[in-house]
Amino acid sequence: MTDLATGLRVPQPNGRVWCPWCGWRNALLVALAISMAQPTAMITLTQVGASFADISGIMKSFRRYVVADGHELDSVWVVEAHRSGRPHVHAFVHTAAGVETLERAATRAGVGRLHVARSALGPRATASDYGFKGILGSPRGSLQAVRGLEEHRLLNNDRLYHGAGLFRDPAGQRIRKADAVACVRRSSGLWYPEAM
């Protein structure tokens, strides 16, 4: 199909998460939805296990320990490989828990190290740069982006992200991921894949 705006020939979009063409756009929309949610912190957790089952178990335990300490923890998290090949997790969270509480929960869950970057994240903050950098760090449709998408798929057990409760509308009200993505589509002009 030909993009009428650029004259470039592009694949027929199918909207599937792991489509080499649509996957990049899907990752961008989720990253924008995370940014729109304005997380209170981004947490990096290292030494989280070798398999997805290990990582998922540690993340469930981490959340359970934060909640047991009397704090809510809404999050979206992704697994990424370090240069060494070992997996680590980037989590975007809404929580009032302090760093000490998060560190205690991480230790109890068996996490190697925890780094908390707190900020009042605004639109287009670090979500796309960090959580999906293996996909979005390269031009859409490029070999690097396709490889990044495949690596992300393998590390994340065939999912783009994990977790729940993080997504918010521009007024800060909790909404479903589908509604958050629809909101960023409307505001970004990404209604159609060829509009990229």
WOLIN-V536663 format. One record per residue. N is the residue number from 1. RES is the residue in three letters. SS is DSSP state (2 for helix, 1 for strand, 0 for the rest). Layout:
((N;RES;SS) (N;RES;SS))
This chain:
((1;MET;0) (2;THR;1) (3;ASP;0) (4;LEU;0) (5;ALA;0) (6;THR;0) (7;GLY;0) (8;LEU;0) (9;ARG;1) (10;VAL;0) (11;PRO;0) (12;GLN;0) (13;PRO;0) (14;ASN;0) (15;GLY;0) (16;ARG;0) (17;VAL;0) (18;TRP;0) (19;CYS;0) (20;PRO;0) (21;TRP;0) (22;CYS;2) (23;GLY;2) (24;TRP;2) (25;ARG;2) (26;ASN;2) (27;ALA;2) (28;LEU;2) (29;LEU;2) (30;VAL;2) (31;ALA;2) (32;LEU;2) (33;ALA;2) (34;ILE;2) (35;SER;2) (36;MET;2) (37;ALA;0) (38;GLN;0) (39;PRO;0) (40;THR;0) (41;ALA;1) (42;MET;1) (43;ILE;1) (44;THR;1) (45;LEU;1) (46;THR;1) (47;GLN;0) (48;VAL;0) (49;GLY;0) (50;ALA;0) (51;SER;0) (52;PHE;2) (53;ALA;2) (54;ASP;2) (55;ILE;2) (56;SER;2) (57;GLY;2) (58;ILE;2) (59;MET;2) (60;LYS;2) (61;SER;2) (62;PHE;2) (63;ARG;2) (64;ARG;2) (65;TYR;2) (66;VAL;2) (67;VAL;2) (68;ALA;2) (69;ASP;0) (70;GLY;0) (71;HIS;0) (72;GLU;0) (73;LEU;0) (74;ASP;1) (75;SER;1) (76;VAL;1) (77;TRP;1) (78;VAL;1) (79;VAL;1) (80;GLU;1) (81;ALA;1) (82;HIS;0) (83;ARG;0) (84;SER;0) (85;GLY;0) (86;ARG;0) (87;PRO;1) (88;HIS;1) (89;VAL;1) (90;HIS;1) (91;ALA;1) (92;PHE;1) (93;VAL;1) (94;HIS;1) (95;THR;0) (96;ALA;0) (97;ALA;0) (98;GLY;0) (99;VAL;2) (100;GLU;2) (101;THR;2) (102;LEU;2) (103;GLU;2) (104;ARG;2) (105;ALA;2) (106;ALA;2) (107;THR;2) (108;ARG;2) (109;ALA;2) (110;GLY;0) (111;VAL;0) (112;GLY;0) (113;ARG;1) (114;LEU;1) (115;HIS;1) (116;VAL;1) (117;ALA;1) (118;ARG;1) (119;SER;0) (120;ALA;0) (121;LEU;0) (122;GLY;0) (123;PRO;0) (124;ARG;0) (125;ALA;0) (126;THR;2) (127;ALA;2) (128;SER;2) (129;ASP;2) (130;TYR;2) (131;GLY;2) (132;PHE;0) (133;LYS;2) (134;GLY;2) (135;ILE;2) (136;LEU;2) (137;GLY;0) (138;SER;0) (139;PRO;0) (140;ARG;0) (141;GLY;0) (142;SER;0) (143;LEU;2) (144;GLN;2) (145;ALA;2) (146;VAL;2) (147;ARG;2) (148;GLY;2) (149;LEU;2) (150;GLU;2) (151;GLU;2) (152;HIS;2) (153;ARG;2) (154;LEU;2) (155;LEU;2) (156;ASN;0) (157;ASN;0) (158;ASP;0) (159;ARG;0) (160;LEU;0) (161;TYR;0) (162;HIS;1) (163;GLY;1) (164;ALA;1) (165;GLY;0) (166;LEU;0) (167;PHE;0) (168;ARG;1) (169;ASP;0) (170;PRO;0) (171;ALA;0) (172;GLY;0) (173;GLN;0) (174;ARG;1) (175;ILE;0) (176;ARG;0) (177;LYS;2) (178;ALA;2) (179;ASP;2) (180;ALA;2) (181;VAL;2) (182;ALA;2) (183;CYS;2) (184;VAL;2) (185;ARG;2) (186;ARG;2) (187;SER;2) (188;SER;2) (189;GLY;0) (190;LEU;0) (191;TRP;0) (192;TYR;0) (193;PRO;2) (194;GLU;2) (195;ALA;2) (196;MET;0))
